[in-house]
Amino acid sequence: MAIEQSKLYPRVKSGIPGFDEMVAGGFHKGTVNTITGPSGSGKTVFASQFIYEGTKSGDKGMIITPSESSDFLKREMSASFGWDFSSLEKEKKVSIIDVTDPVLRLQKSIDADPVEFLVNFRKLVERKLEEEKPNRLFIDDLMAFFTAVESPFKIRSLTDDLFDSLRKNGLTSVITIGTAFGMNQILEYGADSATVLNRERIGNVMIRSIYIMKMRGSKIANTIRVLDISEEGMSVSSLSPYP
């Protein structure tokens, strides 16, 4: 008897109502998935909800914050949605790695080798994954580390090394990427799936939207849909943002 596809290729639920229907059931387990968009499009909310909702089903989460302090992230998610990451951290359900301490900030200075810094960052991630053994990982604004690297080839090589390391650990990763510096396509290329968020004015209304650019080994919805954010979190509407 044929083995069910769901057992051969298990899925991880995103925790975002409406999103899993767009990608035939969720993220593939053990994959690297990018969430790209401009500032204010909802990237951090999407990834935080992925971690938070995962804890409800027993998945241990890890959050790595290269560009903003973990205290700010926890305060923002608690005030906006009531997601108490501080308590989850104390209960060992989530571990938060803050890479914005003064020592690491000094390594980002012009005197430091950005490639060496990124290699050390990958080693830090590998060590923390080995220590904490999470099921889900969220790296916030990975692009913050790559802006000092001038060579696109080197960015691609460093990205591949990091993504391969994450896959080897078997966890499911969501990585947010900003679009301000125009290098997001290099990171998206090496990922297993790429989701794009946007925020634009349509008439007199600001509307967020979402579409799936790619997901390897999965059927995807080829439509752009409205992305709603309320006090309960994020959800994907069946509606199109365009009339």
Long-range contacts (C-beta under 8 A, 24 or more apart in sequence): 9-217, 12-54, 12-59, 12-136, 12-172, 13-53, 13-54, 13-57, 14-49, 14-50, 14-53, 15-49, 15-50, 15-52, 15-53, 15-54, 16-46, 16-49, 16-50, 16-53, 16-233, 16-234, 16-235, 16-236, 17-235, 17-236, 18-225, 18-235, 18-236, 18-237, 18-238, 19-210, 19-236, 21-221, 21-236, 22-210, 22-212, 22-220, 22-221, 22-225, 22-236, 23-193, 23-212, 23-215, 23-218, 23-219, 23-220, 23-221, 24-218, 24-219, 24-220, 25-218, 27-172, 27-174, 27-193, 28-172, 28-192, 28-193, 28-215, 28-216, 28-217, 28-218, 29-170, 29-172, 30-167, 30-170, 30-171, 30-172, 31-167, 31-172, 31-173, 31-191, 31-192, 31-193, 31-216, 32-163, 32-166, 32-167, 32-173, 32-175, 32-190, 32-191, 32-192, 33-172, 33-173, 33-174, 33-175, 33-191, 33-192, 33-193, 33-194, 33-195, 33-215, 34-174, 34-175, 34-176, 34-177, 34-184, 34-187, 34-188, 34-191, 34-193, 34-194, 34-195, 35-174, 35-175, 35-176, 35-177, 35-195, 35-197, 36-176, 36-177, 36-178, 36-179, 36-184, 36-188, 36-194, 36-195, 36-196, 36-197, 37-178, 37-179, 37-196, 37-197, 37-198, 37-199, 38-178, 38-179, 38-180, 38-198, 38-199, 39-178, 39-180, 40-199, 41-197, 41-198, 41-199, 41-208, 41-227, 42-197, 42-199, 42-208, 42-227, 42-229, 42-234, 43-141, 43-176, 43-177, 43-178, 43-197, 44-73, 44-76, 44-140, 44-141, 44-176, 45-77, 45-80, 45-81, 45-229, 45-233, 45-234, 46-174, 46-176, 46-195, 46-197, 46-234, 47-138, 47-140, 47-174, 47-175, 47-176, 48-73, 48-77, 48-83, 48-85, 48-138, 49-81, 49-83, 49-233, 49-234, 50-136, 50-138, 50-174, 51-94, 51-136, 51-138, 51-174, 52-77, 52-83, 52-85, 52-88, 54-135, 54-136, 55-88, 55-93, 55-94, 59-134, 59-135, 59-136, 60-92, 60-93, 60-94, 60-95, 60-132, 60-133, 60-134, 60-135, 60-136, 61-88, 61-93, 61-94, 61-95, 61-134, 61-135, 61-136, 61-137, 61-138, 62-94, 62-95, 62-96, 62-97, 62-128, 62-129, 62-132, 62-134, 62-136, 62-137, 62-138, 63-94, 63-95, 63-96, 63-97, 63-137, 63-138, 63-139, 63-140, 64-96, 64-97, 64-99, 64-125, 64-128, 64-137, 64-138, 64-139, 64-140, 65-96, 65-97, 65-98, 65-99, 65-100, 65-140, 65-141, 66-99, 66-100, 66-121, 66-139, 66-140, 66-141, 66-142, 66-144, 66-145, 67-100, 67-140, 67-141, 67-144, 68-100, 68-140, 68-141, 69-98, 69-100, 70-96, 70-97, 70-98, 70-100, 71-98, 73-140, 80-231, 81-231, 81-232, 81-233, 82-231, 83-233, 95-128, 95-132, 95-134, 97-124, 97-128, 99-124, 108-148, 114-145, 114-148, 114-149, 115-149, 115-154, 115-158, 117-145, 117-148, 118-145, 118-146, 118-149, 118-158, 118-162, 119-158, 119-161, 121-145, 121-162, 122-158, 122-161, 122-162, 122-165, 125-162, 125-165, 125-166, 126-165, 126-169, 129-166, 129-169, 129-171, 134-171, 135-171, 135-172, 136-171, 136-172, 136-173, 136-174, 137-166, 137-171, 137-172, 137-173, 137-174, 138-173, 138-174, 138-175, 138-176, 139-173, 139-174, 139-175, 139-176, 140-176, 141-176, 141-177, 141-178, 142-175, 142-176, 142-177, 142-187, 143-177, 143-178, 143-180, 143-181, 143-183, 143-184, 143-187, 144-178, 146-183, 146-187, 147-181, 147-183, 152-183, 152-186, 155-183, 155-186, 155-187, 156-186, 156-189, 156-190, 159-186, 159-187, 159-190, 160-190, 163-190, 163-191, 188-213, 188-214, 192-216, 193-218, 197-227, 200-241, 202-241, 202-242, 202-243, 207-241, 209-241, 210-236
